[in-house]
Amino acid sequence: MAEVTAEMREILGEVRTIIGDRRVREISMFGSVALMVDDSMAVAVFRDESVLVRVRDDEDAALLAEPDAERSVMGERSMGLSWLRVRLDPEHSRLEFWVRAVLRRPGKSAG
């Protein structure tokens, strides 16, 4: 399991607050700590305080154009459509924006 820092715990707590009363499970994934919502990966938090999100395919291009987002890669390979790595600012001011984007994926609701 990834070593969890205080900063990672803070981000995970913020994500849990945004998700609300949904069923959430925490697991180690991709060298990070991921929160699963309804058995699907919602947000994975990394030691560098970036997050991995999976968004709707039809929103991928627009969200990829956001200044804090890039296509997620594993090793040297792209994870493909809908997988984005987001660099959070120190205040995590856009974390809710990204979590809400995740919750719009099929099978999820903004609650």
QUIMONOR-V447539 format. One record per pair of residues at least 24 apart in sequence whose ideal C-beta (glycine too) atoms are under 8 Angstrom apart, sorted by sequence separation. I is the first residue (numbers start at 1). J is the second residue. If there is no record, write none. Layout:
BEGIN
i=I j=J
i=I j=J
END
This chain:
BEGIN
i=57 j=81
i=60 j=84
i=8 j=33
i=57 j=82
i=2 j=28
i=56 j=82
i=68 j=94
i=1 j=28
i=15 j=42
i=55 j=82
i=15 j=43
i=54 j=82
i=2 j=31
i=4 j=33
i=54 j=83
i=55 j=84
i=2 j=32
i=15 j=45
i=53 j=83
i=54 j=84
i=2 j=33
i=52 j=83
i=53 j=84
i=1 j=33
i=52 j=84
i=12 j=45
i=52 j=85
i=53 j=86
i=11 j=45
i=51 j=85
i=52 j=86
i=50 j=85
i=51 j=86
i=50 j=86
i=8 j=45
i=50 j=87
i=51 j=88
i=8 j=46
i=11 j=49
i=50 j=88
i=63 j=101
i=8 j=47
i=49 j=88
i=11 j=51
i=8 j=49
i=5 j=47
i=7 j=49
i=59 j=101
i=2 j=46
i=3 j=47
i=30 j=74
i=51 j=95
i=2 j=47
i=53 j=98
i=56 j=101
i=59 j=104
i=53 j=99
i=55 j=101
i=51 j=98
i=55 j=102
i=53 j=101
i=54 j=102
i=56 j=104
i=53 j=102
i=55 j=104
i=56 j=105
i=55 j=105
i=56 j=106
i=54 j=105
i=43 j=98
i=43 j=99
i=42 j=99
i=43 j=102
i=42 j=102
i=42 j=103
i=37 j=102
i=40 j=105
i=37 j=103
i=42 j=108
i=40 j=107
i=40 j=108
i=38 j=107
i=38 j=108
i=37 j=108
i=11 j=88
i=18 j=95
i=14 j=92
i=18 j=96
i=15 j=95
i=19 j=99
i=11 j=92
i=14 j=95
i=18 j=99
i=10 j=92
i=18 j=100
i=11 j=95
i=15 j=99
i=19 j=103
i=22 j=111
i=21 j=111
i=20 j=111
i=19 j=111
END
